[in-house]
């Protein structure tokens, strides 16, 4: 067996094409593949469980942020220790599509069996271990937890490892969507590819939240399901400048009192939630190099703020500096 370990690394991700054009990696030694996986997924201690290991590695970027890693290998084990874990504020999700193979994935006390057709969810913010005991083929989707779950996730500590079994209809649908996004040979436009990627991420969010909900006692599910319905609507319409309590209540065929009561149960208020969600969207836009040419006032408007001055004041209160300066400090050095 071959064992390779690493310390946390700040190495930049390799240059990648946009999906569905995977970039292949050709390495002469196992250590070369391990170094690439450290950059693409998360640093970890890598072990081959056979005397003659073989790996095939490809990766590509997603248009809305994040990446996909396509890995075929003989039996392997990868341990991500506490020192490898990402900062909680930068936590990302890892959704592993098990195209073929059998093994175990462990995180936060949960030891999840892995079978062909499953989808396994975990986070980069906590230690984890992957042991694939057979020849395997995995496609790992990596992206922002906020992008996956929006404000359903108040902090990354609430994200728990989950197994979505291959027999579930929605899991089978997600596998078909994955095939369409990455392996369908038909030509598609960039816009079509982006919407297909969004559909895949939405399916993953639906699968994860349904799995997590099943672990909650029946008596507690009603308020949680109501909260999820409310915040799903808000996340979908967060950029609407006229997003009022009364309008949301009408759209959901509920009362304004119902909306306020759900926020009270969460220990917050409607206006605070909407403002925080919009500020987080604006911050992500200011950090996005692809939007470096977009004026701050246009970003404010696209995130639901009607007045640029009001947006600047709120942004400085929340993040400690004006949006223009934040964009300059967040921009990578050339």
Buried (B, 14 or more C-beta within 10 A) or exposed (E): EBEBEBEEEEEEEEEBEBBBEBBEBEEEEBEBBBBBBBBBBBBBBBBBBEEEBEBEBBBBBBBEBBBBBBBBBBBBBBBBBEEBBBEBEEBBBBBBBBBBBBBBBBBBEEEBEBBEBBBBBBBBBBBBBBBBBEBBBBBBBBBBBBBBBBBBBEEBEEBBBBBBEBEBEBBEBBBEBBEBBBEEEEEBEEEEBBBBBBBBBEBBBBBBBEBBEEEEEEEEEEEBEBBBEBBBBBBEBBBEEEBEBEEBBEEBEBEBEBBBEBBEEBEBEBEEBBBBBBBBBBBBBBBBEEBEEBEBBEBBBBBBBEEBEEBBEBBBEEBEEBBEBBBEEEEEEE
